[in-house]
Every structure is written in C-alpha cells, then in structure tokens.
C-alpha cells in the first residue's frame, strides 16, 4: 500500500504560554501543501494464523533516485516505526479490554501481519518546520488502519498520533486547520484557495526544543507586539486567491518563533527579503524553522523566483516549488 504524506506550513503561529508539564500552548493555523513523501507499507501474513500483536517492523529511506538520505534514521528511532509500534500496542490493549475488538481479532477480521516493512521516499526536507516526520507517522497510522482492518475512527487515530508528536493529529486530518492546546485541539477552517508556494530551507538546522526554550524569556517579559493576530489571519484566508488577498495575509500573518530562530540563523531574513524582491506577496518562516515559504500570485512568478534564489542560495539552501491544497 502506498500513502501520500503531505507537508504543511504555518500561516500564523503564536505561543501563548508554557504549561507546568513543560509543553507550550500554541495557537496556529496549519495549511497542507502538495509536496509529499511516499510511504509504502508491505506486509507478510502469518503462516500459522496466530494472533501475535507486534510484527517485526523494518524501515528503509531513500530519495526519488533511490539514494539514502543522511540523518534520517532507519531503525526504531524513525518516527514512522514509532507510529507502527503505537498502533499495534493500542490494538493489543483494545483486544484485551473491548469484547467487540477481541471477537474481531479471534475471527481474523482484524489482521496483524508477521512482518511489516515501511519504505519512505522522502521529498520533504527533514528538520525543516514542514512536519516531514509527523506526516510520515500519520500516513503509517492511516495505512495500517486500512491494511489491518482495525476500523479506528479519525478521532482514535489522532489520539494515538498525539502520543507520537503534537503535529501528527493534524497530519492525519490535513487541509486548513486551526490548532490550539499543544497542537491537538483542531478546528477545521474554510479551505485556503490554491496558491503557488516556494520553499527555501537553509542547510543549517535548528533544534525545536532550543527555539521554544529561547522564547520563554520573551513570553515572561510580556513584551507587547510580539504576538501575531491569529483571528485576523483566519479572516483573510477565503480571499487569498487574489493578489490583494495575499497582500492582506502578509499584513496579518506572523510567527512568534521567528523572533528567536532568526537570532540563530540570520539567513532567514535574507531569504525572506530576496523572496519579496522576486515577487512573493507574503513570506514567513514555517514552524520552528528554518524553512521560509513565499506565497505568489501565479506559478510563473514563483518559478522565476526559484531560479533567482537558486542562483544566490543553492550551495546553502534547498529550494522547492509546491502549492497549497
């Protein structure tokens, strides 16, 4: 089975505080992109018909040319493997506590393979603020739910996904969403019209944990003007299929994390400035970074901008063309 695992950007991201357990409360809007990884699930059925609940799980990772990708784990540390383990653990727990699930298990209506192989064809850059790992995990959960005939609802899959990562529930549902809490409280928004997008990810990465920790002193100070207006950003969405609408979005969107990420990677501001000079109507950092995205009125302008940015940043950044979906 092959599942498309789509990337996301944040068109607005605010951090409203820190909880006693150390997690940060957020208020943000996430938007799905056409850029995606391929997640392929291959299973080997049990020859003896036994009902063991944790198959042997392996994972491989490559790019479109079949080459390995440095830095992406190919063992139990890969988030796609973690998602599979969580899925089967939950299936096992329910089979012990839920009579209906137990009956389906014993009758063979729920299938647990002897072996599961996950192959990830990566197109979404890793550690980029684009949910590349989270979306792979979400695809594994959706795929296993179908392959194993588990019958989990989207709500149940999101519950499992949250145990893996805060962005996983969104990646299960996709589209245009407002996320609050630690990212798990999701509200469907009117879909953003299809807009050409240009992504530029600096080669140097950042630690999400370190970015959030560096923001804490600013939050404690209660500094005025650092919080973006999430409600205003949402109100602009339905009109972003026009140049005027995109310009309004540019005036409404914001990412509070950019304040601290830029201190570590000043090139982010250079990329934003270059994108704007090449015709982007709205540009901002996604997530905790370091990827910068630009929204354009048309593909031709975006494609010319991609060429110009490649000329300037090709040795120090990855540039990708995509669009909202």
C-alpha positions in Angstrom: 0.0 0.0 0.0 1.2 3.5 -0.9 0.1 6.6 1.0 0.9 10.2 0.2 2.2 12.1 3.3 1.8 15.8 2.7 3.9 18.6 4.1 2.5 21.6 5.9 3.3 25.3 6.6 2.1 27.6 9.4 0.5 30.7 8.0 0.4 32.0 11.6 1.9 30.7 14.8 1.6 32.1 18.3 2.8 30.7 21.6 0.5 31.7 24.4 2.3 30.2 27.4 4.0 27.2 29.0 2.2 24.5 30.9 3.5 23.1 34.2 4.5 19.9 32.4 6.8 21.8 30.1 4.7 21.8 27.0 4.0 25.1 25.3 0.4 26.2 24.5 0.1 27.3 20.9 -2.5 29.0 18.6 -1.7 28.5 15.0 -3.0 27.8 11.5 -1.7 24.9 9.5 -2.0 24.5 5.8 -1.4 21.4 3.7 0.9 21.5 0.7 1.0 19.4 -2.5 4.6 18.4 -1.6 4.6 14.9 -0.2 6.6 11.9 0.8 5.6 8.4 -0.4 5.0 5.9 2.4 4.9 2.3 1.3 3.7 -0.4 3.6 4.4 -4.0 2.8 3.1 -6.8 5.0 3.8 -10.5 5.3 0.9 -12.5 6.7 1.3 -15.1 9.5 1.5 -18.5 8.0 0.3 -20.2 11.2 -2.7 -18.0 11.7 -1.5 -16.9 15.2 -2.7 -13.6 16.7 0.5 -12.1 17.9 0.1 -8.3 18.1 3.5 -6.9 17.3 5.0 -7.8 14.0 8.7 -7.5 13.1 9.0 -3.9 11.8 11.7 -2.7 9.4 12.2 0.7 7.6 14.2 1.9 4.7 14.5 5.5 3.5 15.6 6.9 0.1 15.1 9.9 -2.2 13.4 9.6 -5.6 16.6 8.3 -7.1 16.8 5.5 -4.6 19.8 7.1 -2.7 20.0 7.0 1.1 19.3 10.3 3.0 21.9 11.2 5.7 20.5 12.0 9.1 17.2 10.1 8.7 17.2 7.0 11.0 16.5 3.6 9.6 15.8 1.8 12.9 13.3 2.1 15.8 14.2 5.8 16.2 12.4 6.6 13.0 9.1 8.2 13.8 7.3 6.0 11.2 8.4 2.9 13.2 7.3 4.5 16.4 3.9 5.1 14.9 3.6 1.5 13.8 4.5 0.3 17.3 2.0 2.6 18.9 -0.7 1.4 16.5 -0.2 -2.3 17.3 0.2 -1.6 21.1 -3.2 0.1 21.0 -4.7 -2.7 19.0 -3.4 -5.2 21.6 -4.8 -3.1 24.5 -8.2 -2.9 23.0 -8.3 -6.6 22.2 -7.9 -7.3 25.9 -10.5 -4.8 27.0 -13.1 -4.5 24.3 -15.2 -7.5 23.6 -16.0 -6.5 20.0 -12.4 -5.9 19.1 -11.4 -9.2 20.8 -14.0 -11.1 18.8 -12.9 -9.5 15.5 -9.3 -10.3 16.4 -10.0 -14.0 17.1 -12.2 -14.4 14.0 -9.4 -13.0 11.8 -11.3 -9.9 10.8 -8.5 -7.8 12.2 -5.3 -8.7 10.5 -1.9 -8.4 12.3 1.0 -9.3 10.0 4.1 -11.3 10.9 6.3 -8.7 9.3 5.8 -5.0 8.3 8.2 -3.1 6.1 8.0 0.6 5.8 9.7 2.4 2.9 9.8 6.2 2.9 10.6 8.1 -0.3 11.5 11.4 1.1 10.9 14.7 -0.7 10.0 16.8 2.4 13.3 18.1 3.9 14.0 16.8 7.4 14.0 19.1 10.5 12.6 21.9 8.4 9.4 23.0 10.1 7.3 21.3 7.5 6.1 18.2 9.5 8.2 15.8 7.4 8.4 13.2 10.2 5.0 13.8 11.6 3.3 13.4 8.3 5.1 10.1 7.7 3.9 8.9 11.1 0.3 9.9 10.2 0.4 8.1 6.9 1.6 4.9 8.7 -1.3 5.1 11.1 -3.8 5.7 8.3 -2.4 2.9 6.2 -2.2 0.4 9.0 -5.8 1.2 10.0 -6.9 0.1 6.5 -4.5 -2.8 6.0 -5.3 -4.4 9.3 -9.0 -3.6 9.1 -8.8 -2.1 12.6 -11.7 0.3 12.0 -10.3 3.1 14.1 -12.0 6.4 13.7 -10.1 9.5 12.8 -10.5 10.6 16.4 -8.9 7.4 17.6 -6.1 7.7 15.1 -5.5 11.3 16.3 -5.4 10.1 19.9 -2.7 7.5 19.0 -0.9 10.1 16.9 -0.7 12.7 19.8 1.4 10.2 21.7 4.0 10.3 19.0 4.1 14.0 18.2 1.9 17.2 18.5 1.7 17.7 14.7 0.6 14.1 14.0 -3.1 14.6 14.6 -3.2 17.5 12.1 -1.3 15.4 9.6 -3.9 12.7 9.9 -6.7 15.1 9.0 -4.9 17.6 6.7 -6.4 20.6 5.0 -6.7 24.0 6.6 -6.8 23.8 10.4 -6.6 26.0 13.5 -4.6 24.2 16.2 -4.6 25.1 19.9 -3.6 23.4 23.1 -0.2 21.8 22.3 -1.5 21.4 18.8 -4.1 18.7 19.4 -7.2 20.9 19.6 -8.1 21.1 15.9 -10.8 23.2 14.2 -11.5 22.9 10.5 -11.3 26.2 8.7 -12.6 27.2 5.3 -10.1 25.9 2.7 -7.4 28.2 1.6 -7.6 28.6 -2.2 -4.8 27.0 -4.2 -1.8 29.3 -4.1 1.7 28.8 -5.6 4.3 28.3 -2.8 8.1 28.5 -2.8 10.1 26.9 0.0 13.7 27.7 0.9 15.3 25.7 3.6 18.8 26.8 4.9 21.3 23.9 5.1 21.9 24.6 8.8 19.2 23.2 11.1 17.7 24.3 14.4 16.5 22.5 17.5 12.8 22.9 18.1 13.4 22.4 21.8 16.0 25.1 21.9 13.9 27.5 20.0 10.9 27.1 22.3 13.2 27.5 25.4 14.8 30.6 24.0 11.3 32.1 23.5 10.4 31.6 27.2 12.1 34.8 28.5 10.3 36.9 25.9 7.0 35.4 27.0 7.8 36.0 30.6 8.5 39.7 29.9 5.1 40.0 28.3 6.7 42.1 25.6 4.0 44.0 23.6 3.6 43.5 19.9 5.3 40.1 19.6 2.1 38.0 19.3 0.5 37.7 15.9 -3.2 38.3 15.4 -4.5 34.7 14.7 -8.1 35.8 14.3 -7.2 38.4 11.7 -5.1 35.9 9.8 -8.0 33.5 9.7 -10.4 36.1 8.4 -8.2 36.8 5.4 -8.0 33.1 4.2 -11.0 32.9 1.9 -9.7 35.8 -0.2 -6.1 34.6 -0.7 -6.9 33.6 -4.3 -6.3 37.2 -5.3 -3.2 39.4 -5.2 -4.9 41.8 -2.8 -5.9 38.9 -0.5 -2.3 37.7 -0.4 -1.1 41.1 0.5 -3.7 41.3 3.3 -2.5 37.9 4.5 1.1 39.3 4.6 -0.1 42.0 6.9 -1.9 39.6 9.2 0.3 36.5 9.4 3.2 36.1 11.8 5.3 33.5 13.6 6.4 34.3 17.1 9.2 31.7 16.9 10.9 33.6 14.1 12.0 36.1 16.7 14.4 33.6 18.3 15.2 31.4 15.2 16.4 34.5 13.3 18.9 35.2 16.1 20.5 31.8 15.4 20.1 31.9 11.7 20.1 35.5 10.2 20.0 34.0 6.7 16.2 33.5 7.3 15.7 37.3 7.0 17.9 37.4 3.9 15.8 34.7 2.2 12.6 36.5 3.1 13.9 39.7 1.7 15.0 38.0 -1.5 11.6 36.3 -2.0 9.8 39.6 -1.6 12.1 41.3 -4.1 11.3 38.4 -6.6 7.6 38.8 -6.3 6.4 37.0 -3.2 3.3 38.7 -1.8 3.6 37.0 1.6 6.7 35.3 3.2 7.4 33.9 6.6 9.2 31.1 8.4 7.2 27.9 9.0 7.1 26.2 12.4 10.2 26.5 14.4 12.1 26.8 11.2 14.3 27.1 9.4 12.3 26.8 6.2 11.0 30.1 4.7 7.9 30.0 2.5 6.7 32.5 0.0 3.2 32.8 -1.4 2.8 34.0 -5.0 0.0 35.3 -7.2 1.0 32.9 -10.1 3.3 30.0 -10.9 5.3 31.9 -13.4 6.4 34.5 -10.9 7.2 31.7 -8.3 9.2 29.8 -10.9 11.3 32.8 -11.8 11.9 33.5 -8.1 13.0 29.9 -7.6 15.7 30.4 -10.3 16.9 33.6 -8.7 17.0 32.1 -5.2 18.8 29.0 -6.6 21.5 31.3 -8.0 22.1 33.0 -4.7 21.4 30.3 -2.1 21.8 27.0 -4.0 25.0 26.0 -2.1 23.5 26.7 1.3 19.8 26.0 0.9 17.2 23.6 -0.6 14.6 25.2 -2.8 11.3 23.5 -3.6 8.2 24.5 -5.6 4.8 23.5 -4.4 1.3 24.9 -3.8 -1.4 24.8 -1.1 -4.1 22.1 -1.4 
